[in-house]
Structure formats: C-alpha cells, structure tokens
Amino acid sequence: MNKLKKYISLLPLTKDSIVLVLLIILIAIGLSYLPWIVFGVVVASFLIILARGLLQFHYGFYKVKRLFLKKPSKEKYISVHVPSCNEPPELLKNTILKLSCQNYSNYEVIVIDNNTKNPDTWEPVALYCKILGKKFRFYHVENLEGFKAGALNYIKDKINPKTECIAVVDADYEVTKNFLKEANKYFSDEKIGFVQFPQAYRNVTQENVGLELEYRHFFLTYMNMANNFNCVTATGTLSVFRVEALRKVGFFNDESITEDCDIGVRLNKVEYKGLYVPKIVGKGLMPYNLDSYKKQKSRWAIGNLQVLKNNLLYILFDSNMTIKQKIGLFSQLTAWVNFTFFPMLIIIIASVLKTINYQYYPMMRLIVSLSAVSLFAFLMLKFLSFYITLKNYSSISSIIKAFCIHIGLSGIYSFAPIRIFLKTSFVFERTNKFLRINNVTGIIKNAFIEISIGLGSILLALYHFFESNYTYAGVLILLGTIYGLILYVNKELLITKQASEYLFKVRKTSKISL
C-alpha cells in the first residue's frame, strides 16, 4: 500500500492535467456531434502555424543591423542592480566580483536579496559587498511581493541621485570588464530607452550544445528582426535602461512574470526605442535539471503571452506603429509558443475512436488530415528556421540537436495559449541554481504528461500498423517521437549539470576569493 501511495504521489494531479482531460472529452464530443466547430479550430491552427512559420523562415534572412554610434560625451552614471532570491552564495559573489572589475569608473552595484529564508545563504554575500567598498550595497528584504519586478522597484529610490542608467544583471551572470563601457556607447541618442545584450552561457560543452543553440536561435531570429523592425523588447538580464524612461512608465510591473518583456513593450508605447546589441558582454548558467528548465520556458511562454494579452489593443490599433512593428511585437511575444496543441490532440483522439470501430465520416477524415498537415508544416518550417539562422554558427548535427530540444518542449510551448486563456494571474517560478540530484522518479514526475502521451501514441501506432492503417501509424509515431524527445532534453540537462559541477569546483579551488 505504501508503494502504491508513493507512485500515486508522482502523478502531477494539477489544474493543467485536469484541464487536459476536460479538453480531451470536449474534443471527443466535438468530433462526434459538432465537427464543423472542431474543423474551424483546426483551420485556425493551420493558418496560424503557417503564417508564423513563414515569418520565422523570413526572419532568418535578415542581416545583422549595423549600429551607428556617436562618441559618448561622458561616462553616464550607471546603477547596476543584481536581484537575488535564494541563490548559492558562491555563485552570487562571483557575479559581484566580475562587476567590481569594470573598465568604468562612474557606477555603483546594488544587490537586492528578497525572500531568502536561510541567513547562511545571504549573509556571506552581504559581507562580501561590505568588503568591496562604497560602490557596493546589499539589501535583504523578507516578504517582498511582486516577483523580480518587486525587488527591482524596491531599490529604485535607493539609487545614487546622479544615476542616469540602470543595468539589470541576473545573479548567475559573469560580465566582461567592458560591459558598462560598451553599454554607455549607445545612449547618446536621447530616444534610446534601453539597450539589450544577448544572453549567453558558460556551462556549455560539445555534448550539450543543443541547449545553448536553442536559446541562441531566439536572439538570432527574433531580436535581430526586432532591431530591423524597430520594436525591440527587453529580455531580463544584461538590460540597461535610461532612468528617465523608466520613470515615465512607472518602472517595472510587479504583476508580470516577465517584467523585462513588459517594460520593453511599455517603453515602446511612449515612443522610446530599444536597441539590441549582438555582442556578448556576459555569460550565465543554463538550468541543469528538467524541473527548472521547464519552469523557465513555461514562465517565458506564459509571461510573454500575458504581456500580449494586456497590450493587444495597443499593438493592433496604435496609429503611431508601423505594420512591421506590429508584426514584430506579435512575433516576439509568441516566440516561445506554438499552436500545435489542438492538431496533435485531435490526431490522438481520432485514432482512439478508430480503434473502437467508431464510424468515420468525411468531415472527420478532413479534420484529421488537416491536423496532420498542420503538424508536418510546423515541423518543416521550424527546422528550416533553425537551419537558416544557425548554419553559419554550428554544424548540421548541432542544429538538429537544438531543433530536437525545441520540439521536445512542445508540451510546454503548445499548452501555454490554453493556460493564458483560462487564467489571468500566474506565479513567478524562479530558476533553481543549486545543484541537486536528478533521479528516475523526478524525471517521471516532471515529464509525466509528455512520457504518457508519447508512450500512448507509440502503442496506438503499433495497433494501427497491425490493422494496416499505415497513415495513422506513421503520424502517431511522429507524435510519439515529439513527446518522447523530452527524454533527450533531460539527457542534455544531465550533461549541463556535470558541466556546472565542474565550473563550481573550479571556482572553489581557484585563487580568486569568492
């Protein structure tokens, strides 16, 4: 009995899983009694998939925009903010150390640690800031609301009065010595509200390069496009904002779980420009377990859709925005989303109905066929996007790895629109940076839905193969592979964990005091 309870506890009986079951029931009823409604949903999904896929493919051909700079007249005073919540002290201290080595004199660093319960985690960092001198300040606050935005807003009144720009650096990012000097170059134009540098990572090896390339695909595709379309949004770390611009929009929205993207859109609203500078000025850490990785990508997908939902009327009807800017913002805000949920679910449900000798009719065949075409179109256009964007940076085998990583998270990316439609508020789920053990039960719990759908699809495929329904069998094998790729994602994350362990070991044994 105890063993049974243990395995039952692994089942993710969440609101999402309940919603999924209800949707399966509704689609089954719709296929049987309201086929025209289901057909309309599939047509809409197909058109969205096709339009987004063609746009992504098109974005891959844009050249990197040449940035014209005026020589800065002076060093602007920059206040660097490092928000932290329950971060490993060695990790955070090294981030601060790198900030102390800037080839720039006119700056301060403020570390804001919020809601970390264990004093052993934050007190060493507070002491380290004190040792580094007056440029560095540390604040620890309990019961602070508003997620990361709440922490950033908390210190907005504590900055040096001379501050002209605020830089946001995540707790795991090691910046180069020229980070602030480089950022200062781009603020000669008074209409530049913020500058965004790309996210890059240091726990990367040849074995887990697919993870890194999947992140890079976003910046090469969407941020490069945004520079060309003049609709750049911020991405959370290595972002440098003009203080005057932040004051004009009321600083960060503490109800948003992607406060970075939200502030970028709101600055566009008041006609401040964002600038994406494709130069690596710092490297952070990719998540190194499946739970944290899925939470990060889910937060990005849902948070950006939340921003789109809140600003939809502005994007659609603002007369000051060009068509390119509107399309560009839509593309950025849906970058971590796909619309394959209904086509994939319909294929599975229809194949189950077929196993019980359900009487098919022409409309159902059309629905299933269009669902399959939607899925193939999505995969083909997505792979072309990855190939066109990454071919000058990596080998074809590494590009395939990145593509597989992206497709392996289809469960997250495809379910996000459903979640945003059914719910208005979400919790900010931070990315855990503490190393912990990945075990079999953890993998089952964190990927239960994907593994179940993948395994179920393969079993259905075998049934249809032996019943000579080869088309169904082929499509179901493809579906099973898509959801089964979550295991490949987990494999690369295990390698990432090993790379991270090595980095931490080097830090602890290095001559640099942390």
C-alpha positions in Angstrom: 0.0 0.0 0.0 2.8 2.4 0.9 4.5 1.7 -2.5 1.2 2.4 -4.3 0.8 5.7 -2.4 4.4 6.6 -3.4 3.8 6.0 -7.1 0.4 7.9 -6.9 2.2 10.8 -5.4 4.3 11.0 -8.6 1.2 11.8 -10.7 1.0 15.5 -11.4 -2.7 16.0 -10.5 -2.6 19.7 -11.2 -5.1 22.1 -12.7 -3.3 21.7 -16.0 -3.7 17.9 -16.1 -7.4 18.3 -15.2 -7.9 20.9 -18.0 -6.2 18.5 -20.4 -8.6 15.7 -19.5 -11.6 18.1 -19.9 -10.3 19.2 -23.3 -10.0 15.6 -24.4 -13.6 15.0 -23.5 -14.8 18.1 -25.3 -12.9 17.4 -28.5 -14.2 13.8 -28.5 -17.7 15.2 -28.2 -17.0 17.8 -30.8 -15.7 15.2 -33.3 -18.8 13.2 -32.8 -21.5 15.9 -32.7 -20.1 19.3 -33.6 -17.5 18.6 -36.3 -17.8 22.0 -38.0 -16.6 23.7 -34.8 -13.6 21.4 -34.5 -12.9 21.9 -38.2 -12.9 25.7 -37.6 -10.4 25.3 -34.7 -8.1 23.2 -36.9 -8.3 25.6 -39.8 -7.4 28.5 -37.5 -4.5 26.5 -36.0 -3.2 25.6 -39.5 -3.3 29.2 -40.7 -1.5 30.5 -37.5 1.1 27.8 -37.8 1.7 28.5 -41.5 1.9 32.3 -41.0 4.2 32.1 -38.0 6.4 29.5 -39.7 6.8 31.6 -42.9 7.6 34.7 -40.8 10.3 32.8 -38.8 11.8 31.5 -42.0 11.8 35.0 -43.5 13.4 36.5 -40.4 16.3 34.1 -40.8 17.5 36.0 -43.9 17.7 39.4 -42.2 21.3 40.7 -41.9 22.6 42.0 -38.5 21.7 45.6 -38.4 24.6 47.9 -38.4 24.5 50.2 -35.4 25.7 53.8 -35.9 27.3 55.2 -32.8 28.1 58.7 -31.7 31.1 59.0 -29.4 29.7 59.4 -25.8 30.4 62.8 -24.4 30.9 61.4 -20.9 30.5 58.3 -18.7 26.9 58.2 -17.6 26.4 57.2 -14.0 25.1 53.6 -14.1 23.5 51.9 -11.2 23.8 48.1 -11.6 21.1 46.1 -10.0 21.5 42.4 -9.1 18.2 40.8 -7.9 18.6 37.6 -6.0 16.3 35.1 -4.4 17.8 32.0 -2.7 20.9 31.9 -4.9 24.1 29.9 -4.0 26.4 32.5 -2.2 29.5 31.4 -4.2 27.6 32.0 -7.4 26.4 35.4 -6.5 29.7 36.5 -5.0 31.5 35.7 -8.3 28.9 37.8 -10.2 29.7 40.7 -7.9 33.4 40.1 -8.3 33.1 40.5 -12.1 31.2 43.7 -11.6 34.0 45.1 -9.4 36.5 44.7 -12.3 34.8 47.1 -14.8 36.9 49.4 -17.0 34.5 52.1 -16.0 34.5 54.4 -13.0 31.1 56.0 -12.8 28.9 53.3 -11.4 27.5 51.5 -8.3 26.3 48.0 -7.7 23.2 47.3 -5.6 22.4 43.7 -4.7 18.7 43.1 -3.6 18.1 39.8 -2.0 14.5 39.1 -1.4 12.7 36.3 0.5 15.7 34.2 1.1 14.9 32.5 4.4 18.3 31.0 5.3 20.8 33.6 6.6 23.7 31.2 5.7 22.7 31.9 2.1 22.6 35.7 2.0 24.8 36.9 4.9 28.1 35.9 3.2 27.1 37.9 0.2 26.2 40.9 2.4 29.7 40.7 4.0 31.4 40.4 0.6 29.7 43.6 -0.6 30.8 45.4 2.5 34.4 44.2 1.9 34.3 45.5 -1.7 33.7 49.1 -0.6 31.3 52.0 -1.1 30.5 51.2 -4.7 28.6 48.1 -3.5 25.5 47.9 -1.4 23.4 45.0 -0.2 19.8 44.9 0.8 17.9 41.9 2.2 14.1 42.0 2.4 11.7 39.5 3.7 8.1 39.0 2.5 8.6 41.2 -0.6 5.8 40.9 -3.1 5.9 41.4 -6.8 8.4 38.8 -8.0 11.6 40.0 -9.6 9.9 43.3 -10.6 9.1 43.9 -6.9 12.7 43.6 -6.0 13.8 46.0 -8.7 11.2 48.5 -7.7 12.2 48.3 -4.1 15.6 49.8 -4.8 14.6 52.4 -7.3 14.5 55.0 -4.6 17.8 53.9 -3.2 20.0 54.6 -6.2 22.6 57.4 -6.3 20.9 60.7 -7.3 23.4 61.0 -10.1 22.1 57.8 -11.8 21.3 58.2 -15.5 21.0 54.5 -16.4 20.1 51.3 -14.6 21.6 48.0 -15.6 20.0 44.7 -14.6 22.2 41.7 -14.2 20.9 38.3 -13.1 22.6 36.6 -10.1 24.4 34.0 -12.2 25.8 36.3 -14.9 29.6 36.9 -15.1 30.0 40.1 -17.1 33.1 41.1 -19.1 35.2 44.0 -17.9 33.9 46.2 -20.7 30.2 45.6 -20.1 29.4 49.1 -18.7 31.8 50.9 -21.1 30.1 49.1 -24.0 26.6 49.9 -22.8 27.4 53.6 -22.3 28.2 54.0 -26.1 24.5 53.6 -27.1 22.8 56.3 -25.1 23.9 59.4 -27.0 20.6 59.3 -28.8 18.0 60.6 -26.3 15.3 58.4 -27.8 17.1 55.2 -26.8 15.2 54.0 -23.8 17.1 50.8 -23.2 19.9 48.6 -24.6 19.7 44.8 -24.6 22.6 42.5 -24.9 22.2 38.8 -25.8 22.0 36.1 -23.2 24.9 33.6 -23.4 26.0 30.7 -21.3 29.2 29.2 -19.8 28.1 25.7 -18.8 28.2 24.6 -22.4 30.2 21.7 -23.9 30.1 19.9 -27.3 27.8 17.3 -25.7 25.1 19.8 -24.6 25.5 22.5 -27.3 21.9 21.8 -28.5 20.6 23.6 -25.4 22.7 26.6 -25.9 21.8 26.8 -29.6 18.1 26.7 -28.9 18.5 29.8 -26.8 20.7 31.5 -29.4 18.1 30.8 -32.1 15.7 33.2 -30.3 18.2 36.1 -30.3 19.4 35.5 -33.9 15.8 35.2 -35.2 13.6 37.5 -33.1 15.9 40.1 -31.6 17.7 40.6 -34.9 14.3 41.0 -36.6 13.2 43.4 -33.8 16.3 45.6 -34.5 15.4 45.8 -38.2 11.7 46.4 -37.4 12.4 48.9 -34.6 10.4 47.0 -32.0 13.0 45.6 -29.5 11.8 44.3 -26.2 14.0 43.5 -23.2 14.9 40.0 -22.1 15.7 40.4 -18.4 19.4 40.3 -17.9 22.2 42.4 -19.4 19.5 45.1 -19.9 20.5 48.7 -19.5 17.7 51.3 -19.1 17.6 55.1 -19.2 16.3 56.2 -15.8 14.2 59.0 -17.3 12.4 56.4 -19.5 11.7 54.1 -16.6 10.2 56.9 -14.6 8.0 57.9 -17.5 6.3 54.4 -17.4 6.3 53.9 -13.7 9.2 51.4 -13.5 8.5 47.7 -13.5 5.1 45.9 -13.5 5.1 43.8 -10.3 2.1 41.8 -11.6 4.0 40.4 -14.6 6.1 37.2 -14.5 8.2 38.6 -17.5 8.7 42.1 -16.3 11.5 42.5 -18.8 9.3 42.0 -21.8 6.5 44.0 -20.2 8.8 47.1 -19.7 10.1 46.8 -23.2 6.6 47.0 -24.7 5.6 49.9 -22.4 8.7 51.9 -23.3 7.7 51.3 -27.0 4.3 52.8 -26.1 5.8 56.1 -25.0 8.0 56.1 -28.1 11.3 55.2 -26.5 13.4 53.0 -28.7 15.0 49.8 -27.7 18.3 48.7 -29.2 19.6 45.1 -29.4 23.4 44.9 -29.5 24.5 41.5 -30.7 27.7 41.5 -28.7 28.3 39.1 -25.8 29.1 41.0 -22.6 28.3 38.4 -20.1 27.6 34.7 -19.6 25.2 33.0 -17.2 24.2 29.4 -16.4 21.6 27.3 -18.3 19.2 25.4 -16.0 20.6 22.0 -15.2 17.6 19.9 -14.2 14.3 19.3 -16.0 12.1 20.8 -13.4 13.9 24.2 -13.5 14.3 24.1 -17.3 10.5 23.5 -17.9 9.6 26.2 -15.3 11.9 28.7 -17.1 10.5 28.1 -20.5 6.9 28.0 -19.2 7.4 31.3 -17.5 8.8 32.8 -20.7 5.9 31.4 -22.8 3.1 32.3 -20.5 4.6 35.6 -19.3 5.1 36.9 -22.8 1.5 35.9 -23.7 0.3 37.7 -20.6 2.1 40.9 -21.9 0.5 40.3 -25.4 -2.9 40.0 -23.7 -2.5 43.2 -21.7 -1.3 45.2 -24.7 -3.3 43.7 -27.5 -5.4 46.7 -28.3 -2.3 48.9 -28.3 -0.5 46.7 -30.7 -3.5 46.3 -33.0 -4.7 49.9 -33.2 -1.9 52.3 -32.3 -1.6 54.6 -35.2 2.0 55.5 -34.5 3.2 51.9 -35.0 4.0 50.6 -38.5 2.8 47.3 -39.7 6.3 45.9 -39.4 6.4 46.9 -35.7 3.0 45.3 -35.0 4.1 42.1 -36.7 7.4 42.2 -34.9 5.9 42.6 -31.5 3.4 39.8 -32.1 6.3 37.5 -33.2 8.5 38.3 -30.2 5.6 37.8 -27.7 4.7 34.4 -29.2 8.3 33.3 -29.8 8.1 30.6 -27.1 4.7 29.4 -28.1 3.4 27.0 -30.8 -0.1 26.3 -31.9 0.1 22.5 -32.4 -1.9 21.6 -29.3 -5.3 21.1 -31.0 -4.0 19.3 -34.1 -1.9 16.9 -32.0 -4.7 16.2 -29.6 -7.2 15.7 -32.4 -5.0 13.1 -34.1 -4.7 11.1 -30.9 -8.4 11.3 -30.0 -9.4 10.4 -33.6 -7.0 7.4 -33.6 -8.5 6.2 -30.3 -12.0 6.5 -31.8 -10.9 4.5 -34.8 -9.7 1.6 -32.5 -13.2 1.2 -31.2 -14.7 0.9 -34.7 -16.2 4.4 -34.5 -17.9 5.1 -37.8 -15.9 7.7 -39.6 -17.5 10.3 -41.8 -15.9 12.6 -44.5 -15.7 15.6 -42.2 -13.7 13.7 -39.6 -11.3 12.5 -42.2 -10.8 16.1 -43.4 -10.2 17.2 -39.8 -7.6 14.5 -39.1 -5.9 15.1 -42.5 -5.7 18.9 -41.9 -4.4 18.3 -38.4 -1.6 16.0 -39.8 -0.7 18.6 -42.5 -0.6 21.3 -39.7 1.9 19.2 -37.7 4.1 18.5 -40.7 4.1 22.2 -41.8 5.1 23.2 -38.3 8.0 20.8 -38.1 9.3 21.6 -41.6 9.1 25.4 -41.2 10.6 25.2 -37.7 13.5 23.1 -38.9 14.1 25.5 -41.8 14.1 28.4 -39.4 16.7 26.7 -37.2 18.9 25.8 -40.1 18.8 29.2 -41.9 19.5 31.0 -38.6 22.2 28.7 -37.2 24.0 27.4 -40.3 26.8 30.0 -40.1 27.4 29.3 -36.4 27.3 25.5 -36.0 27.3 22.1 -37.7 24.2 20.4 -39.0 24.4 17.8 -36.3 24.3 20.5 -33.6 21.5 22.3 -35.4 19.5 19.1 -35.3 20.2 18.8 -31.6 18.9 22.3 -31.0 15.8 21.6 -33.1 15.1 18.4 -31.1 15.5 20.3 -27.8 12.9 22.8 -29.0 10.5 20.2 -30.3 11.0 18.2 -27.0 9.3 21.1 -25.2 6.2 21.1 -27.4 4.1 20.2 -24.4 5.1 23.4 -22.7 5.0 25.6 -25.8 1.7 24.3 -27.1 -0.2 24.3 -23.8 0.8 27.9 -23.0 -2.0 29.6 -25.0 -4.6 27.3 -23.3 -3.3 28.4 -19.9 -3.3 32.1 -20.7 -6.9 31.8 -22.0 -8.1 30.1 -18.8 -6.2 32.1 -16.2 -5.3 35.8 -15.6 -2.6 35.6 -12.9 0.5 33.4 -12.6 3.3 32.8 -10.1 6.9 33.7 -10.9 8.8 30.4 -10.6 12.5 31.1 -10.3 15.2 29.0 -11.9 16.9 27.0 -9.3 20.7 27.3 -9.3 21.5 24.9 -6.5 22.9 21.6 -7.8 20.7 18.7 -6.9 20.3 15.0 -7.8 18.3 14.0 -10.8 16.6 10.7 -10.3 14.2 8.4 -12.2 11.2 9.4 -10.0 12.0 13.1 -10.6 12.1 12.6 -14.3 8.8 10.7 -14.2 7.1 13.4 -12.1 8.5 16.3 -14.2 7.7 14.8 -17.6 4.7 12.5 -16.7 2.4 14.1 -19.3 4.9 14.1 -22.1 6.0 10.5 -21.4 2.4 9.3 -21.1 1.3 10.9 -24.4 4.5 9.7 -26.1 4.1 6.1 -25.0 0.4 6.1 -25.7 1.0 7.4 -29.2 3.5 4.7 -29.9 1.2 2.0 -28.6 -1.6 3.3 -30.8 0.7 3.4 -33.7 1.5 -0.3 -33.3 -2.2 -1.1 -33.1 -2.9 0.8 -36.3 0.1 -0.7 -38.1 -1.1 -4.2 -37.4 -4.6 -3.1 -38.6 -3.0 -1.9 -41.8 -3.8 1.8 -41.1 -0.4 2.9 -42.1 -1.1 6.6 -42.4 -2.4 6.7 -38.8 0.6 4.6 -37.6 3.1 7.0 -39.3 1.5 10.1 -37.8 1.3 8.6 -34.4 4.9 7.5 -34.4 5.8 11.1 -35.3 3.7 12.3 -32.3 5.3 9.8 -30.0 8.7 11.0 -31.1 7.8 14.6 -30.5 6.7 14.0 -26.9 9.4 11.4 -26.3 12.1 14.0 -27.1 11.6 15.2 -23.6 13.9 12.4 -22.6 16.6 13.8 -24.9 16.1 17.2 -23.3 16.7 15.6 -19.9 19.8 13.9 -21.3 21.4 17.2 -22.3 20.4 18.7 -19.0 22.3 15.9 -17.2 25.4 16.9 -19.2 24.7 20.5 -18.3 24.6 19.6 -14.7 28.0 17.9 -15.0 29.5 21.0 -16.7 28.1 23.2 -13.9 29.5 20.9 -11.2 32.9 21.3 -12.9 32.6 25.1 -13.0 31.7 25.3 -9.3 34.6 23.0 -8.5 37.0 25.3 -10.4 35.6 28.3 -8.6 36.1 26.8 -5.2 39.7 25.8 -5.9 40.7 28.9 -7.8 43.0 31.6 -6.3 40.2 34.2 -6.6 38.5 34.6 -3.3 34.7 34.2 -3.5 
